[in-house]
Amino acid sequence: MARNRSKGIKKRRSGLRSVCTFVFGFSVVFYGGAKVGLNSYNITLQQKEQSLASEIARKKSEVEDLQAQVHSMQDKGRVLSMLGEQVQDNSGNIYVIGDSGQ
């Protein structure tokens, strides 16, 4: 009877070993899959970040250009207000300073 007990213990150990081997194998496969998946997701996020950074730079450039236009328009308005009646508006964009009878 002592022999039967030792065989039973061996079966349990081999069953425990197979469960541990399965869990370890599953862990290795899960780790590999997670690592590959997260690396590819990281690459995708980096590409998106680069495209957004270039779009932000483009928008900042547009804003600076518009601010320069607004500033130049304010300067033109100041000059025209200083000249007062000496300036005649012609077609909305062309300003004639002085006598227009020539």
Biopython code that builds the backbone (N, CA, C, O; Angstrom):
import numpy as np
from Bio.PDB.StructureBuilder import StructureBuilder

atoms = [
    (1, "MET", "N", (0.801, -1.192, 0.000)),
    (1, "MET", "CA", (0.000, 0.000, 0.000)),
    (1, "MET", "C", (0.848, 1.262, 0.000)),
    (1, "MET", "O", (0.419, 2.310, -0.484)),
    (2, "ALA", "N", (1.987, 1.162, 0.516)),
    (2, "ALA", "CA", (2.861, 2.330, 0.530)),
    (2, "ALA", "C", (3.222, 2.729, -0.883)),
    (2, "ALA", "O", (3.420, 3.909, -1.174)),
    (3, "ARG", "N", (3.307, 1.759, -1.746)),
    (3, "ARG", "CA", (3.634, 2.064, -3.132)),
    (3, "ARG", "C", (2.516, 2.852, -3.806)),
    (3, "ARG", "O", (2.797, 3.765, -4.582)),
    (4, "ASN", "N", (1.307, 2.536, -3.541)),
    (4, "ASN", "CA", (0.186, 3.245, -4.152)),
    (4, "ASN", "C", (0.169, 4.720, -3.752)),
    (4, "ASN", "O", (-0.148, 5.587, -4.566)),
    (5, "ARG", "N", (0.507, 4.991, -2.518)),
    (5, "ARG", "CA", (0.541, 6.380, -2.060)),
    (5, "ARG", "C", (1.621, 7.167, -2.793)),
    (5, "ARG", "O", (1.382, 8.302, -3.206)),
    (6, "SER", "N", (2.772, 6.597, -2.956)),
    (6, "SER", "CA", (3.844, 7.317, -3.636)),
    (6, "SER", "C", (3.494, 7.552, -5.098)),
    (6, "SER", "O", (3.876, 8.583, -5.650)),
    (7, "LYS", "N", (2.794, 6.649, -5.734)),
    (7, "LYS", "CA", (2.366, 6.857, -7.114)),
    (7, "LYS", "C", (1.341, 7.991, -7.186)),
    (7, "LYS", "O", (1.357, 8.788, -8.124)),
    (8, "GLY", "N", (0.476, 8.057, -6.220)),
    (8, "GLY", "CA", (-0.516, 9.126, -6.182)),
    (8, "GLY", "C", (0.139, 10.476, -6.003)),
    (8, "GLY", "O", (-0.280, 11.455, -6.620)),
    (9, "ILE", "N", (1.133, 10.542, -5.193)),
    (9, "ILE", "CA", (1.847, 11.795, -4.969)),
    (9, "ILE", "C", (2.574, 12.197, -6.247)),
    (9, "ILE", "O", (2.601, 13.379, -6.590)),
    (10, "LYS", "N", (3.154, 11.255, -6.946)),
    (10, "LYS", "CA", (3.837, 11.558, -8.193)),
    (10, "LYS", "C", (2.862, 12.112, -9.231)),
    (10, "LYS", "O", (3.186, 13.036, -9.977)),
    (11, "LYS", "N", (1.678, 11.536, -9.262)),
    (11, "LYS", "CA", (0.683, 12.037, -10.207)),
    (11, "LYS", "C", (0.298, 13.473, -9.866)),
    (11, "LYS", "O", (0.136, 14.299, -10.764)),
    (12, "ARG", "N", (0.154, 13.768, -8.611)),
    (12, "ARG", "CA", (-0.190, 15.126, -8.209)),
    (12, "ARG", "C", (0.930, 16.082, -8.566)),
    (12, "ARG", "O", (0.685, 17.189, -9.047)),
    (13, "ARG", "N", (2.140, 15.658, -8.330)),
    (13, "ARG", "CA", (3.269, 16.521, -8.654)),
    (13, "ARG", "C", (3.359, 16.746, -10.158)),
    (13, "ARG", "O", (3.609, 17.865, -10.606)),
    (14, "SER", "N", (3.161, 15.712, -10.920)),
    (14, "SER", "CA", (3.231, 15.885, -12.367)),
    (14, "SER", "C", (2.047, 16.734, -12.855)),
    (14, "SER", "O", (2.183, 17.493, -13.814)),
    (15, "GLY", "N", (0.899, 16.606, -12.201)),
    (15, "GLY", "CA", (-0.247, 17.453, -12.538)),
    (15, "GLY", "C", (0.031, 18.897, -12.174)),
    (15, "GLY", "O", (-0.305, 19.807, -12.933)),
    (16, "LEU", "N", (0.639, 19.116, -11.024)),
    (16, "LEU", "CA", (1.008, 20.463, -10.607)),
    (16, "LEU", "C", (2.076, 21.021, -11.534)),
    (16, "LEU", "O", (2.050, 22.203, -11.878)),
    (17, "ARG", "N", (3.000, 20.185, -11.933)),
    (17, "ARG", "CA", (4.046, 20.617, -12.860)),
    (17, "ARG", "C", (3.443, 21.012, -14.203)),
    (17, "ARG", "O", (3.849, 22.011, -14.796)),
    (18, "SER", "N", (2.490, 20.244, -14.677)),
    (18, "SER", "CA", (1.872, 20.574, -15.967)),
    (18, "SER", "C", (1.069, 21.874, -15.871)),
    (18, "SER", "O", (1.056, 22.666, -16.813)),
    (19, "VAL", "N", (0.404, 22.092, -14.743)),
    (19, "VAL", "CA", (-0.336, 23.344, -14.552)),
    (19, "VAL", "C", (0.640, 24.522, -14.506)),
    (19, "VAL", "O", (0.404, 25.560, -15.124)),
    (20, "CYS", "N", (1.746, 24.347, -13.761)),
    (20, "CYS", "CA", (2.750, 25.424, -13.682)),
    (20, "CYS", "C", (3.368, 25.686, -15.051)),
    (20, "CYS", "O", (3.600, 26.839, -15.416)),
    (21, "THR", "N", (3.632, 24.635, -15.805)),
    (21, "THR", "CA", (4.198, 24.790, -17.142)),
    (21, "THR", "C", (3.212, 25.514, -18.050)),
    (21, "THR", "O", (3.604, 26.383, -18.828)),
    (22, "PHE", "N", (1.947, 25.161, -17.953)),
    (22, "PHE", "CA", (0.926, 25.824, -18.761)),
    (22, "PHE", "C", (0.824, 27.304, -18.397)),
    (22, "PHE", "O", (0.765, 28.158, -19.282)),
    (23, "VAL", "N", (0.802, 27.614, -17.095)),
    (23, "VAL", "CA", (0.700, 28.999, -16.647)),
    (23, "VAL", "C", (1.934, 29.785, -17.091)),
    (23, "VAL", "O", (1.808, 30.920, -17.551)),
    (24, "PHE", "N", (3.115, 29.199, -16.960)),
    (24, "PHE", "CA", (4.331, 29.866, -17.386)),
    (24, "PHE", "C", (4.323, 30.112, -18.897)),
    (24, "PHE", "O", (4.673, 31.200, -19.354)),
    (25, "GLY", "N", (3.930, 29.112, -19.660)),
    (25, "GLY", "CA", (3.860, 29.267, -21.116)),
    (25, "GLY", "C", (2.869, 30.338, -21.511)),
    (25, "GLY", "O", (3.141, 31.161, -22.385)),
    (26, "PHE", "N", (1.712, 30.324, -20.860)),
    (26, "PHE", "CA", (0.706, 31.349, -21.133)),
    (26, "PHE", "C", (1.239, 32.735, -20.782)),
    (26, "PHE", "O", (0.995, 33.697, -21.510)),
    (27, "SER", "N", (1.961, 32.840, -19.675)),
    (27, "SER", "CA", (2.529, 34.129, -19.263)),
    (27, "SER", "C", (3.547, 34.636, -20.282)),
    (27, "SER", "O", (3.572, 35.825, -20.599)),
    (28, "VAL", "N", (4.380, 33.740, -20.792)),
    (28, "VAL", "CA", (5.383, 34.126, -21.784)),
    (28, "VAL", "C", (4.704, 34.612, -23.064)),
    (28, "VAL", "O", (5.094, 35.630, -23.636)),
    (29, "VAL", "N", (3.689, 33.876, -23.504)),
    (29, "VAL", "CA", (2.972, 34.270, -24.724)),
    (29, "VAL", "C", (2.247, 35.597, -24.505)),
    (29, "VAL", "O", (2.271, 36.466, -25.377)),
    (30, "PHE", "N", (1.608, 35.758, -23.358)),
    (30, "PHE", "CA", (0.904, 37.003, -23.050)),
    (30, "PHE", "C", (1.879, 38.177, -22.987)),
    (30, "PHE", "O", (1.584, 39.253, -23.506)),
    (31, "TYR", "N", (3.033, 37.981, -22.358)),
    (31, "TYR", "CA", (4.054, 39.032, -22.275)),
    (31, "TYR", "C", (4.531, 39.427, -23.673)),
    (31, "TYR", "O", (4.634, 40.614, -23.982)),
    (32, "GLY", "N", (4.817, 38.449, -24.505)),
    (32, "GLY", "CA", (5.275, 38.740, -25.872)),
    (32, "GLY", "C", (4.226, 39.486, -26.669)),
    (32, "GLY", "O", (4.541, 40.452, -27.364)),
    (33, "GLY", "N", (2.990, 39.049, -26.575)),
    (33, "GLY", "CA", (1.905, 39.729, -27.296)),
    (33, "GLY", "C", (1.685, 41.140, -26.793)),
    (33, "GLY", "O", (1.486, 42.065, -27.580)),
    (34, "ALA", "N", (1.721, 41.304, -25.476)),
    (34, "ALA", "CA", (1.528, 42.641, -24.908)),
    (34, "ALA", "C", (2.664, 43.572, -25.312)),
    (34, "ALA", "O", (2.440, 44.745, -25.609)),
    (35, "LYS", "N", (3.884, 43.041, -25.321)),
    (35, "LYS", "CA", (5.032, 43.875, -25.685)),
    (35, "LYS", "C", (4.933, 44.320, -27.140)),
    (35, "LYS", "O", (5.160, 45.492, -27.441)),
    (36, "VAL", "N", (4.601, 43.414, -28.036)),
    (36, "VAL", "CA", (4.474, 43.766, -29.457)),
    (36, "VAL", "C", (3.308, 44.736, -29.664)),
    (36, "VAL", "O", (3.431, 45.714, -30.402)),
    (37, "GLY", "N", (2.185, 44.462, -29.014)),
    (37, "GLY", "CA", (1.015, 45.331, -29.151)),
    (37, "GLY", "C", (1.271, 46.733, -28.636)),
    (37, "GLY", "O", (0.903, 47.712, -29.284)),
    (38, "LEU", "N", (1.903, 46.836, -27.469)),
    (38, "LEU", "CA", (2.173, 48.157, -26.905)),
    (38, "LEU", "C", (3.218, 48.912, -27.711)),
    (38, "LEU", "O", (3.124, 50.132, -27.847)),
    (39, "ASN", "N", (4.205, 48.217, -28.245)),
    (39, "ASN", "CA", (5.194, 48.889, -29.091)),
    (39, "ASN", "C", (4.552, 49.443, -30.363)),
    (39, "ASN", "O", (4.857, 50.563, -30.772)),
    (40, "SER", "N", (3.674, 48.672, -30.984)),
    (40, "SER", "CA", (3.019, 49.163, -32.200)),
    (40, "SER", "C", (2.089, 50.333, -31.869)),
    (40, "SER", "O", (1.998, 51.285, -32.644)),
    (41, "TYR", "N", (1.408, 50.271, -30.744)),
    (41, "TYR", "CA", (0.540, 51.375, -30.330)),
    (41, "TYR", "C", (1.375, 52.621, -30.031)),
    (41, "TYR", "O", (0.958, 53.737, -30.341)),
    (42, "ASN", "N", (2.550, 52.433, -29.431)),
    (42, "ASN", "CA", (3.444, 53.545, -29.141)),
    (42, "ASN", "C", (3.909, 54.209, -30.433)),
    (42, "ASN", "O", (3.980, 55.436, -30.502)),
    (43, "ILE", "N", (4.223, 53.424, -31.447)),
    (43, "ILE", "CA", (4.638, 53.970, -32.742)),
    (43, "ILE", "C", (3.504, 54.769, -33.363)),
    (43, "ILE", "O", (3.729, 55.845, -33.918)),
    (44, "THR", "N", (2.292, 54.249, -33.273)),
    (44, "THR", "CA", (1.127, 54.951, -33.806)),
    (44, "THR", "C", (0.943, 56.298, -33.103)),
    (44, "THR", "O", (0.674, 57.312, -33.747)),
    (45, "LEU", "N", (1.090, 56.294, -31.781)),
    (45, "LEU", "CA", (0.940, 57.544, -31.027)),
    (45, "LEU", "C", (2.046, 58.538, -31.363)),
    (45, "LEU", "O", (1.796, 59.743, -31.409)),
    (46, "GLN", "N", (3.259, 58.055, -31.596)),
    (46, "GLN", "CA", (4.352, 58.956, -31.966)),
    (46, "GLN", "C", (4.091, 59.598, -33.319)),
    (46, "GLN", "O", (4.357, 60.785, -33.507)),
    (47, "GLN", "N", (3.575, 58.823, -34.257)),
    (47, "GLN", "CA", (3.262, 59.388, -35.574)),
    (47, "GLN", "C", (2.162, 60.439, -35.463)),
    (47, "GLN", "O", (2.229, 61.486, -36.107)),
    (48, "LYS", "N", (1.161, 60.158, -34.652)),
    (48, "LYS", "CA", (0.074, 61.112, -34.456)),
    (48, "LYS", "C", (0.599, 62.380, -33.774)),
    (48, "LYS", "O", (0.188, 63.488, -34.116)),
    (49, "GLU", "N", (1.500, 62.213, -32.817)),
    (49, "GLU", "CA", (2.083, 63.357, -32.136)),
    (49, "GLU", "C", (2.873, 64.230, -33.116)),
    (49, "GLU", "O", (2.795, 65.457, -33.053)),
    (50, "GLN", "N", (3.624, 63.609, -34.013)),
    (50, "GLN", "CA", (4.394, 64.358, -34.992)),
    (50, "GLN", "C", (3.485, 65.122, -35.949)),
    (50, "GLN", "O", (3.759, 66.273, -36.288)),
    (51, "SER", "N", (2.405, 64.479, -36.382)),
    (51, "SER", "CA", (1.490, 65.173, -37.289)),
    (51, "SER", "C", (0.797, 66.336, -36.582)),
    (51, "SER", "O", (0.600, 67.396, -37.175)),
    (52, "LEU", "N", (0.428, 66.138, -35.315)),
    (52, "LEU", "CA", (-0.199, 67.234, -34.565)),
    (52, "LEU", "C", (0.796, 68.359, -34.304)),
    (52, "LEU", "O", (0.425, 69.532, -34.333)),
    (53, "ALA", "N", (2.057, 68.014, -34.050)),
    (53, "ALA", "CA", (3.065, 69.047, -33.817)),
    (53, "ALA", "C", (3.284, 69.876, -35.082)),
    (53, "ALA", "O", (3.431, 71.096, -35.007)),
    (54, "SER", "N", (3.304, 69.221, -36.241)),
    (54, "SER", "CA", (3.472, 69.985, -37.483)),
    (54, "SER", "C", (2.247, 70.846, -37.759)),
    (54, "SER", "O", (2.375, 71.961, -38.265)),
    (55, "GLU", "N", (1.069, 70.346, -37.434)),
    (55, "GLU", "CA", (-0.155, 71.140, -37.626)),
    (55, "GLU", "C", (-0.159, 72.348, -36.680)),
    (55, "GLU", "O", (-0.574, 73.441, -37.064)),
    (56, "ILE", "N", (0.299, 72.145, -35.458)),
    (56, "ILE", "CA", (0.374, 73.252, -34.503)),
    (56, "ILE", "C", (1.351, 74.308, -34.996)),
    (56, "ILE", "O", (1.077, 75.505, -34.906)),
    (57, "ALA", "N", (2.494, 73.866, -35.517)),
    (57, "ALA", "CA", (3.484, 74.818, -36.045)),
    (57, "ALA", "C", (2.909, 75.596, -37.220)),
    (57, "ALA", "O", (3.139, 76.799, -37.343)),
    (58, "ARG", "N", (2.160, 74.910, -38.087)),
    (58, "ARG", "CA", (1.534, 75.577, -39.236)),
    (58, "ARG", "C", (0.508, 76.602, -38.750)),
    (58, "ARG", "O", (0.451, 77.717, -39.269)),
    (59, "LYS", "N", (-0.290, 76.234, -37.772)),
    (59, "LYS", "CA", (-1.306, 77.157, -37.242)),
    (59, "LYS", "C", (-0.651, 78.361, -36.571)),
    (59, "LYS", "O", (-1.142, 79.483, -36.699)),
    (60, "LYS", "N", (0.452, 78.137, -35.856)),
    (60, "LYS", "CA", (1.152, 79.263, -35.224)),
    (60, "LYS", "C", (1.677, 80.215, -36.283)),
    (60, "LYS", "O", (1.621, 81.432, -36.110)),
    (61, "SER", "N", (2.184, 79.670, -37.375)),
    (61, "SER", "CA", (2.677, 80.504, -38.466)),
    (61, "SER", "C", (1.541, 81.322, -39.067)),
    (61, "SER", "O", (1.711, 82.509, -39.348)),
    (62, "GLU", "N", (0.387, 80.696, -39.264)),
    (62, "GLU", "CA", (-0.774, 81.415, -39.794)),
    (62, "GLU", "C", (-1.203, 82.534, -38.844)),
    (62, "GLU", "O", (-1.544, 83.634, -39.279)),
    (63, "VAL", "N", (-1.181, 82.240, -37.549)),
    (63, "VAL", "CA", (-1.575, 83.248, -36.564)),
    (63, "VAL", "C", (-0.608, 84.419, -36.602)),
    (63, "VAL", "O", (-1.034, 85.573, -36.543)),
    (64, "GLU", "N", (0.698, 84.140, -36.699)),
    (64, "GLU", "CA", (1.675, 85.217, -36.764)),
    (64, "GLU", "C", (1.472, 86.067, -38.018)),
    (64, "GLU", "O", (1.577, 87.292, -37.963)),
    (65, "ASP", "N", (1.181, 85.415, -39.149)),
    (65, "ASP", "CA", (0.918, 86.162, -40.384)),
    (65, "ASP", "C", (-0.317, 87.051, -40.237)),
    (65, "ASP", "O", (-0.310, 88.209, -40.657)),
    (66, "LEU", "N", (-1.363, 86.509, -39.644)),
    (66, "LEU", "CA", (-2.586, 87.297, -39.450)),
    (66, "LEU", "C", (-2.350, 88.448, -38.478)),
    (66, "LEU", "O", (-2.881, 89.542, -38.669)),
    (67, "GLN", "N", (-1.558, 88.206, -37.441)),
    (67, "GLN", "CA", (-1.254, 89.290, -36.507)),
    (67, "GLN", "C", (-0.464, 90.395, -37.198)),
    (67, "GLN", "O", (-0.684, 91.576, -36.931)),
    (68, "ALA", "N", (0.452, 90.018, -38.082)),
    (68, "ALA", "CA", (1.210, 91.019, -38.831)),
    (68, "ALA", "C", (0.285, 91.820, -39.748)),
    (68, "ALA", "O", (0.444, 93.034, -39.879)),
    (69, "GLN", "N", (-0.683, 91.149, -40.384)),
    (69, "GLN", "CA", (-1.635, 91.851, -41.247)),
    (69, "GLN", "C", (-2.482, 92.821, -40.433)),
    (69, "GLN", "O", (-2.707, 93.956, -40.850)),
    (70, "VAL", "N", (-2.945, 92.379, -39.288)),
    (70, "VAL", "CA", (-3.763, 93.245, -38.433)),
    (70, "VAL", "C", (-2.936, 94.445, -37.982)),
    (70, "VAL", "O", (-3.423, 95.576, -37.970)),
    (71, "HIS", "N", (-1.703, 94.194, -37.616)),
    (71, "HIS", "CA", (-0.830, 95.289, -37.180)),
    (71, "HIS", "C", (-0.604, 96.303, -38.311)),
    (71, "HIS", "O", (-0.627, 97.511, -38.078)),
    (72, "SER", "N", (-0.386, 95.807, -39.530)),
    (72, "SER", "CA", (-0.184, 96.722, -40.655)),
    (72, "SER", "C", (-1.461, 97.498, -40.962)),
    (72, "SER", "O", (-1.401, 98.668, -41.340)),
    (73, "MET", "N", (-2.609, 96.854, -40.802)),
    (73, "MET", "CA", (-3.874, 97.557, -41.025)),
    (73, "MET", "C", (-4.091, 98.623, -39.963)),
    (73, "MET", "O", (-4.622, 99.693, -40.260)),
    (74, "GLN", "N", (-3.690, 98.348, -38.740)),
    (74, "GLN", "CA", (-3.813, 99.348, -37.686)),
    (74, "GLN", "C", (-2.897, 100.535, -37.975)),
    (74, "GLN", "O", (-3.273, 101.686, -37.755)),
    (75, "ASP", "N", (-1.681, 100.242, -38.473)),
    (75, "ASP", "CA", (-0.763, 101.324, -38.824)),
    (75, "ASP", "C", (-1.334, 102.183, -39.954)),
    (75, "ASP", "O", (-1.238, 103.410, -39.911)),
    (76, "LYS", "N", (-1.932, 101.535, -40.973)),
    (76, "LYS", "CA", (-2.521, 102.276, -42.094)),
    (76, "LYS", "C", (-3.674, 103.146, -41.591)),
    (76, "LYS", "O", (-3.841, 104.283, -42.032)),
    (77, "GLY", "N", (-4.455, 102.608, -40.678)),
    (77, "GLY", "CA", (-5.558, 103.377, -40.111)),
    (77, "GLY", "C", (-5.066, 104.586, -39.338)),
    (77, "GLY", "O", (-5.672, 105.655, -39.407)),
    (78, "ARG", "N", (-3.966, 104.427, -38.597)),
    (78, "ARG", "CA", (-3.396, 105.554, -37.848)),
    (78, "ARG", "C", (-2.901, 106.643, -38.795)),
    (78, "ARG", "O", (-3.124, 107.831, -38.565)),
    (79, "VAL", "N", (-2.225, 106.219, -39.864)),
    (79, "VAL", "CA", (-1.706, 107.194, -40.833)),
    (79, "VAL", "C", (-2.861, 107.947, -41.485)),
    (79, "VAL", "O", (-2.816, 109.169, -41.623)),
    (80, "LEU", "N", (-3.893, 107.211, -41.884)),
    (80, "LEU", "CA", (-5.030, 107.865, -42.541)),
    (80, "LEU", "C", (-5.765, 108.795, -41.589)),
    (80, "LEU", "O", (-6.245, 109.850, -42.002)),
    (81, "SER", "N", (-5.858, 108.417, -40.323)),
    (81, "SER", "CA", (-6.543, 109.297, -39.373)),
    (81, "SER", "C", (-5.713, 110.544, -39.090)),
    (81, "SER", "O", (-6.272, 111.610, -38.833)),
    (82, "MET", "N", (-4.394, 110.427, -39.133)),
    (82, "MET", "CA", (-3.539, 111.598, -38.915)),
    (82, "MET", "C", (-3.635, 112.564, -40.106)),
    (82, "MET", "O", (-3.581, 113.779, -39.918)),
    (83, "LEU", "N", (-3.775, 112.036, -41.322)),
    (83, "LEU", "CA", (-3.858, 112.893, -42.507)),
    (83, "LEU", "C", (-5.228, 113.552, -42.617)),
    (83, "LEU", "O", (-5.372, 114.632, -43.190)),
    (84, "GLY", "N", (-6.224, 112.884, -42.059)),
    (84, "GLY", "CA", (-7.556, 113.472, -41.996)),
    (84, "GLY", "C", (-8.167, 113.737, -43.350)),
    (84, "GLY", "O", (-8.342, 112.816, -44.149)),
    (85, "GLU", "N", (-8.496, 115.001, -43.619)),
    (85, "GLU", "CA", (-9.220, 115.367, -44.830)),
    (85, "GLU", "C", (-8.344, 115.390, -46.069)),
    (85, "GLU", "O", (-8.875, 115.491, -47.175)),
    (86, "GLN", "N", (-7.053, 115.304, -45.941)),
    (86, "GLN", "CA", (-6.164, 115.329, -47.087)),
    (86, "GLN", "C", (-6.246, 114.038, -47.893)),
    (86, "GLN", "O", (-5.745, 113.983, -49.016)),
    (87, "VAL", "N", (-6.862, 113.013, -47.345)),
    (87, "VAL", "CA", (-6.920, 111.710, -48.000)),
    (87, "VAL", "C", (-8.325, 111.478, -48.533)),
    (87, "VAL", "O", (-9.316, 111.695, -47.837)),
    (88, "GLN", "N", (-8.390, 111.031, -49.783)),
    (88, "GLN", "CA", (-9.680, 110.674, -50.378)),
    (88, "GLN", "C", (-9.679, 109.177, -50.641)),
    (88, "GLN", "O", (-8.703, 108.623, -51.148)),
    (89, "ASP", "N", (-10.781, 108.532, -50.293)),
    (89, "ASP", "CA", (-10.900, 107.092, -50.495)),
    (89, "ASP", "C", (-11.321, 106.828, -51.932)),
    (89, "ASP", "O", (-12.329, 107.364, -52.393)),
    (90, "ASN", "N", (-10.557, 106.006, -52.641)),
    (90, "ASN", "CA", (-10.844, 105.687, -54.030)),
    (90, "ASN", "C", (-10.899, 104.164, -54.164)),
    (90, "ASN", "O", (-9.876, 103.500, -53.993)),
    (91, "SER", "N", (-12.052, 103.607, -54.462)),
    (91, "SER", "CA", (-12.284, 102.172, -54.668)),
    (91, "SER", "C", (-12.003, 101.336, -53.420)),
    (91, "SER", "O", (-11.783, 100.130, -53.535)),
    (92, "GLY", "N", (-12.003, 101.924, -52.268)),
    (92, "GLY", "CA", (-11.865, 101.180, -51.030)),
    (92, "GLY", "C", (-10.454, 100.724, -50.697)),
    (92, "GLY", "O", (-10.184, 100.428, -49.532)),
    (93, "ASN", "N", (-9.556, 100.653, -51.641)),
    (93, "ASN", "CA", (-8.217, 100.147, -51.364)),
    (93, "ASN", "C", (-7.116, 101.135, -51.738)),
    (93, "ASN", "O", (-6.008, 101.057, -51.207)),
    (94, "ILE", "N", (-7.409, 102.056, -52.642)),
    (94, "ILE", "CA", (-6.396, 102.994, -53.125)),
    (94, "ILE", "C", (-6.663, 104.332, -52.473)),
    (94, "ILE", "O", (-7.778, 104.851, -52.535)),
    (95, "TYR", "N", (-5.659, 104.882, -51.860)),
    (95, "TYR", "CA", (-5.801, 106.151, -51.170)),
    (95, "TYR", "C", (-4.987, 107.212, -51.909)),
    (95, "TYR", "O", (-3.809, 107.016, -52.210)),
    (96, "VAL", "N", (-5.627, 108.315, -52.187)),
    (96, "VAL", "CA", (-4.972, 109.407, -52.887)),
    (96, "VAL", "C", (-4.749, 110.516, -51.882)),
    (96, "VAL", "O", (-5.692, 111.015, -51.268)),
    (97, "ILE", "N", (-3.494, 110.896, -51.719)),
    (97, "ILE", "CA", (-3.151, 111.938, -50.748)),
    (97, "ILE", "C", (-2.956, 113.252, -51.505)),
    (97, "ILE", "O", (-2.264, 113.315, -52.521)),
    (98, "GLY", "N", (-3.569, 114.262, -50.990)),
    (98, "GLY", "CA", (-3.417, 115.584, -51.604)),
    (98, "GLY", "C", (-4.533, 115.855, -52.592)),
    (98, "GLY", "O", (-5.639, 115.335, -52.443)),
    (99, "ASP", "N", (-4.247, 116.674, -53.609)),
    (99, "ASP", "CA", (-5.220, 117.135, -54.578)),
    (99, "ASP", "C", (-5.410, 116.067, -55.656)),
    (99, "ASP", "O", (-4.438, 115.621, -56.267)),
    (100, "SER", "N", (-6.650, 115.659, -55.890)),
    (100, "SER", "CA", (-6.927, 114.616, -56.894)),
    (100, "SER", "C", (-7.299, 115.221, -58.239)),
    (100, "SER", "O", (-7.653, 114.477, -59.154)),
    (101, "GLY", "N", (-7.234, 116.519, -58.395)),
    (101, "GLY", "CA", (-7.625, 117.172, -59.635)),
    (101, "GLY", "C", (-6.544, 117.157, -60.705)),
    (101, "GLY", "O", (-6.799, 117.661, -61.799)),
    (102, "GLN", "N", (-5.391, 116.631, -60.475)),
    (102, "GLN", "CA", (-4.312, 116.677, -61.448)),
    (102, "GLN", "C", (-4.435, 115.632, -62.504)),
    (102, "GLN", "O", (-3.590, 115.552, -63.396)),
]
sb = StructureBuilder()
sb.init_structure("model")
sb.init_model(0)
sb.init_chain("A")
sb.init_seg("    ")
for serial, (resi, resn, name, xyz) in enumerate(atoms, 1):
    if name == "N":
        sb.init_residue(resn, " ", resi, " ")
    sb.init_atom(name, np.array(xyz, "f"), 0.0, 1.0, " ", f" {name:<3s}", serial, name[0])
structure = sb.get_structure()
